[in-house]
Amino acid sequence: MDIDKDLVAASATPLVLAILGEGESYGYAIIKRVGEVSGGELQWTDGMVYPLLHRLERRGLVEAVWGLSETGRRRKYYRLTR
């Protein structure tokens, strides 16, 4: 199925907020989760998710904190604000 770009753009913010409502996450995991919940219909890239996360952070809807991955690499985790 070909999903209209306007529909993808309009659904991006609520989709990311819903994913973060499940718990804090990081960019790549959010991209993978979008693919899972859409049954593979939506294939986001980091060029789509990171600008959205930064916009949500500027608006005060999410906050970012640096943490460590399981391998010890630094990773930025995002979570909903109150």
DAMO-V966830 format. One record per pair of residues at least 6 apart in sequence whose C-alpha atoms are under 8 Angstrom apart, sorted by the first residue. I is the first residue (numbers start at 1). GAP is how many residues later the second one is. Records with the same first field share a line. If there is no record, write none. Layout:
I=GAP / GAP
//
This chain:
1=40
3=38 / 39
8=34
12=40
13=39
15=19
16=14
17=63
19=11 / 14
20=58 / 59 / 60
21=58 / 59
23=56
24=53 / 54 / 55 / 56
25=52 / 53 / 54
26=49 / 50 / 51 / 52
27=19 / 22 / 23 / 49 / 50
28=18
30=19
31=12 / 13 / 14 / 15 / 18
34=8 / 9 / 10
35=6 / 7 / 8 / 9
53=9 / 25
56=6
57=6 / 7
60=21
61=19 / 20 / 21
62=16 / 17 / 18 / 19
63=15 / 16 / 17 / 18
64=12 / 13 / 14 / 15
65=11 / 12 / 13
66=8 / 9 / 10 / 11
67=7 / 8 / 9 / 10
68=6 / 7
69=6
//
